[in-house]
Amino acid sequence: MSKIEIKDLFLIFGAEKTKAFNQLQKGKSKSDILKHTGCTIAVQNANLTINDGEIFVIMGLSGSGKSSLLRCINRLVDPTHGEVVINGTDISKANDKQLLEVRRKVMAMVFQNFGLLPHKTVLENIGFGLELQGVDKSQRDEKALYSMELVGLKGYEDQMVSELSGGMQQRVGLARALANDPEVLLMDEAFSALDPLIRAQMQDELLALQAKMKKTIVFITHDLDEAIKLGDRIAIMKDGVIVQVGTSEEILTEPADDYVASFVENVDRSKIITASSISLKDPIVARFKKEGPEVIIRKMRKRNLTLLPVVDEENKLIGEVYLKDLLQLRKQNEKHIDSIIRQYSHTVHEDTIIEDIIPLMTKTNSPIWVVDENKEFKGIVPLSSLVFEVTGKDKEEIDQLVQNAQDL
C-alpha cells in the first residue's frame, strides 16, 4: 500500500518561477532557462510511489536534486508545481497548522550534520521535539529512554552531546526522530559525515531497527553501495530528473540508460545478482511417474544433455537422473525410473546471491537447481552465466572456460 505519492512535481528556484515553468513545458533546456530567467530547475516532473514500510533510497551525485526532492516531501520548501500526497492528503496544499501537525505526528527528519543542541544532555536532546509539543517531562523522558535503548544509547542519558563521537551523535539524532514514533522517517545523507567503519555499523543498525519498526523510510545518499545495502527500492536522479526506479537487482541488470549503466559498472555484482536473474527458466525436466526411460532419453539426446532434474506432479524437485543410468534401464526393459533417481547435489533458493552460489559450483559436476521455499523447481544456474557475471568475459571466452571445466 502506498504511503507517499509524488505526482508531476517541479521545484524551481528563482524570482521568475512561472516564466521558467512555462519555458520548461515548451521544451527549453535547463541551461537556456537559467540564461533567460535566472531560475534553476531543481526537480523536474518527478513521479514516485513510496510504499508503506519500505526503505526507499533516492540517490544521485551532487546537484542531482535528491535533497531538494526530500525537502518537498516535508515542505521545507514549497513545490512549484505538483502534489506530495501522504496518507491520501496533499500536503503541498496544507496550511501552516495542518503542516505542523503532519511534521509532529507523521514524519521526522534525520540530518547529515545531526542538528543537536550542544548545551543539552543526550536525554534532553532526544526529548526536545516532544518538549516543543508540550508533552510533560515524565512522559517525554519515558519515550526518550525507549528511543535511546532502540539505538544503543542506554546509559548515556546525562552526557552532553559534545562529549560524544560522531557515530554516537548520529544515534542521538536518530533516537530523537524515533521518539515521536513517526510513520515516515526522512534521512538526508544521514551517515555521510561518518567514518567508513562507523557508517557501516549505522547502516546495519538501521536495517536491524527497520526489521522491528517497519517504518516508511526515505533515505538520501550519493553512495551506490549504501543505496544497494539499505534500499528496498532505489530512485536514481540526474539534473533534477528521476532516471530510473527499481530494486538494486533491476537497476544492475536492466539499467535504463548509459548514465545508470556507468553508475553501476563498478559494483560487485556477485553480492547483488541472485539465482533468479541468471537461471534458465522452464528448462527440460524429467517428470516422475508420467515419463519413462525412453521418453526421457529422447528428450536428453535432442538437447545433447546427460543429466536432468526430476520433478513430481506439483513440479517439486525430487532428484536427478543421468543418461547412462537411463540407458541401462532401457537395456533391462524397465519402464519406470524410480530405481535410478539420485539425490540432487545442490539446490539454491531464487534469492541466493552469486557470491554464495560460486562455492557450490566448485564442489560438484552437477548443475545447480533453483527452487522456491516450497521446493518447487524454478530453473537451472548455468556455469556460463556465473562466469559472465563474475568476469564479464565475452561469449567465446566463456564457452572455452566452460569446456575446460567440463574436461576436468
N, C-alpha and C positions, 0 to 999 in steps of 0.2 A: 504494500500500500504506500502511496506517495506521501511524503511529509512536506517536501518543499518543491514547488514548481516555479521555474523561471521561464517567462514567456516573452519572446520578442524584446529582450532587454537591451537598451542602449544607455551608455553613460558617456556624456560629453563634457569636457571641462573647457570653460571659456565664456566670454561675455555674449557671443552670438550663437548660442546653442541651437536655436530654432533654424537659423540660416544654415548652420553646419549640418543639422539633421536632414534638412531638405536636400542639400547638395549630396549627402551620403545616399539618400534614396534615389537620386538621379545617377548614381554610379561613380561619383567623384572619388578619387583616391584619398587616403588619409593625409598624404603629403600636400595634395592640392588644397584640401580643406584647411589645413593648418596655414598654408600660404595665404589663402584668400579671406579667412575668418579669424585666424589666430586661435582656433579651437583645436583641442586634442581629443581624438576618439579613443577613449579608454576601454570601452566594451561595446562590441558591435553585434547586434542581433543574436544575443545569447538565448538558447533554449535548453533547459535541463529539467529532468525529473530526478529528485533525490529521494530514495526510498526510506521508509521508517526503519530505524535500527541498523542502517548500514554506515560504514566509513566510506565517505565519498571524497576522493582526493582531486583537487584542482591543481594542476601543475603547469609550469612553463618557465621560461627564462625571465630575467629582469625586464620589466616593461611589457610583459605579455598580457597584462590585465587581470591576472588571477586575484590579487589582493583587492583590486577595485571591485571585482565581481562580489567578493566576500563582503565588502563594506556596503554593497547594495542589499545584501540579504538581511543585515540587521539595521539598515537605514542609517548607518553612519554618514553615508552620502545618499542623496535622493537621485534615483534613476531619472534620466532624461526622458525615457520612453519605455513602456513595457510594464510587466507585472512581476511581483515577487509574492507568490501565494504560499502561506504557511498555515497548515491545518485548515485549508479551504478559504482563508481570508487573505485578501490582497493587502499586504502591509505597506505597499508603496502609496496607498491612498489613506492610510491610517492617520488620525490626528495625534497630537502630542500625548494625550492621555492614554489612548489605545496603544501607542507605540511603547510608552513607558511600561505598560502592563505586560506587553509581549517580551520586552527585554528583561523584566524581573522574573517572569514565571515560565516563559517558553524557551528562551535561549540564553546562553552565556558565552563569553569570549575569553580565549587564552591568547595572549600576545607574545611576540618574539622577545620583547625586552622586559617581560614579566609584569611590569606595571604595578609593582608593590610599593607599599608605604614604609620607608626606612625607619621612621620614628615609632612604628608599632611592632608588637610581637608577632610571631607566627600565627598564634591563635586569633589575635585581633585582625590581622590581615585577611585571614580566611573568612572571618565572620563579618567583614566590613560591608559587603553587599547586603547582608541581612540587617545590619545596623541601619543602613540607609533606608531600608523598607520599614523600619520601626519595630522589628522583631525584638522582644525583650531579651536581656542578656543571658539568662539561663537557657532559653531555647536556642539562641544562636550559638552559644558555646557548645551545646549538645550536638547541633548539626555540624559545627566546625570540627569538633573532635572526631565525629564519624567520618567526615571527609578526609581528615588527616590520616586516620587509620587506613582508609582505602588506598592512599598514595604512598604509604610507608613513612609517615612523619610522626608517628606516635612517639611521645617523649620529648618533642621539640617545641611544645606549646609556648613556653616562656622565653624562648630565644628570640633575639632581634633578627630580622631577615638579613640585615647587613653582615651578620656573622656566618651566614650560610654560603655554601658553594653555589655555582651556577645551576647545577643539576637539582640541588635541594630547593633553590629559589623557584625553579620551574615547577617543582612539585607543589610548592605553596600556591603558585598561580593556578595550577590545575585543581587543587583542592578548593580554592576559593570559587572557581567556576562550578564545581560539583556541589558546593554547599547549598545552592538554591534548588538542587535536584532538577536541572533543566531538561527539557525534552530534546533540545538541539544544542550541540557544543560546536562552536566555531573556533578553529585553531589556525592562526595566521603565522606560518613559519615558526611554529611554537618551539621546535627543537634546533633551529638553525644556528643559534648562538652557542650551542653546547659543544664540548669536545666530542670527537667521534665515539669514544667508548661510552661516555655518559649518554650521548644521543641514542646509541643503540639500546642501552638499558631503558631509556624513557620510551622508546618505541615498543619494546617488549612489554613494559608495564601498561602502556596504553591499550595494547591488544588484550592483555590479561584483564584489565578493567572493563573493556568493552564486552568481553565474554560474560561478565557478571551483569553489567548495566544495560546493555542493548540500547544505548543512546543513538540518536542520529548525529553523526559527526561529519562536519565539513572541514577538511584538512588542506591547508595550502602549503605547497612546497615547490622548490625548484629542483629537487633531487629525485631522479627517476628511481633509484634503488629504494629510497624511502617511500615513494608512491607505491611501488610494487609490493613492498613489505606490508604496508598498512591498508591499502585501498581494496575494498570490495569491488569498486569500480573507479575508473580514473578518467578525468577530462583533461585533455591537453590543449593549451591555449597558445596562440601566436598572434601578436599585434592586435589584441582585443577580440580575436575570433576564436571560438571553440572549434578546433580542427578535428578532434575525434573523441568519442566517449566509448568506453568499453572496459571489460576486465583486463587485467595485466596480460593475460594469455592472448586475448583477442587483439590487443594493441601490438604485442610482439609478433604474432603470427599473421595478422592482417592489417599492417599499417595503412592508414588512409591515404597518405601521400609521401613524397620524398622527405618532407620535413620530419614527419613522425618516424620514418624508417631510419633517418640519420640520427634521430634522438635515441633510438633503442639499439643501434647496431653494436654497441659495446657491452650490452647487458649479458650476463652469464645466463644464457637461455636454459641450461641444464637445471637451473634452480626454479624455473618458472613453467616451462612447457611440460604438459602432462601426457600420459599414455593415450588419453582420448584424442589428443590433437595429432599424434603421429601414427596411430594404429590404422591398419587396413580394416575398413568396416565391411560387414557382410561377407567375410571370406568363405571359401568352401569348407563344409564341415561334414563329418560322418554322423548320421542320425541313428542313435541306438534303437534297436528293435525294428525300426522302419526299413533300414538298409542292411543288406548282407555283404559278404566279401566281394562278390562280383561287381556290384554296383559301385562300391567304394573304390575298388581297384580302377575301374573305368574313369571315375572322377579324378583320381590322382594322376593317372597316366596322361589324361587330357591336359592337365596343368603342369605336368612334369614335377609332381610332388612326391615326397617319400614319407610324409607324416601329416596326419590330420587330427584336429580336435574332435572329440566325440561329445555330442550333446543329447539330452533326453528330449521328451516331447514338449517340455516347457522351455527349451533352449538353454538349460542349465548345463554347465560344463561338468562332465563326469570322468573324463580321462582323454587318452590319446592313443592312436593306433599307427603302427608302422607298416609300410608297404610290404616289407619282407615277411612279416607275420601274416598279413592278409594272403600273400601268395602261397604260404604254407597251408593255410586253411583251405584254400581252393584245391590244392593237391589232395587234401583229406576229404574233399567234398562236403565240408562243413558249411552250413547256411547261416550261422549266427556268429557274431564277433565277440560275445561275452568273454571268452577264454583269453583273448589277446589284448583286451583293453588295459593299458598301463596307467598307473597314477601319473598325472601330469607333473612335470618337473617344477615349473614355476608359474605362478599367476600374479598379476598386479591389478589393483583397482584402477578405475578410469582416471582418478585424480592423482595417481602416483607420478611424481616428477621424474624427469630423465635421470637426474643425479642418483636416484635410488634404483633405477632400472639397470643401469650400466653394470653394477657388480653382479647382478643375476645373469646377464648375458655372458660374463666371463666364466661362469660356473657350469654351463650347460650347452650342449649342441642343439637343444630343442628350442623352438620359438618361445616367446613369452606370450602367454594367453592373457587377454584383458577381460575382466569380469566386473560386474557391479556388486553392490553389497549383498545381493541375494544369489550370487554365483551365476547369474545369467551371463551367457557368453556375449561379448561385445566386439571382439576383434583380436588382431594379432599385431604385435610390435615387431616390424621387420628390422633386421640388423642395419640395412641400408639407411633407414630413417634415423636411427640413432647416430650413425656415422655422420650423416649430413648435419644434424642438429649440433653435434659436438665439435665437428671440424670445419663445417662449411665447405667441404670439398665438392667438386662438381661430380656429375653422374659417372663419368668414366673412372675417376679415381675411386669412387665409392664401390662401383662394380668390382674393381680389382681387389679392394680391401675385403669385400665380401667373399670373393673367390678364394683369396688367401686364407681367410678364416675357415672356410669350408674344407680346405685342403689339409688343415692341421689335424 
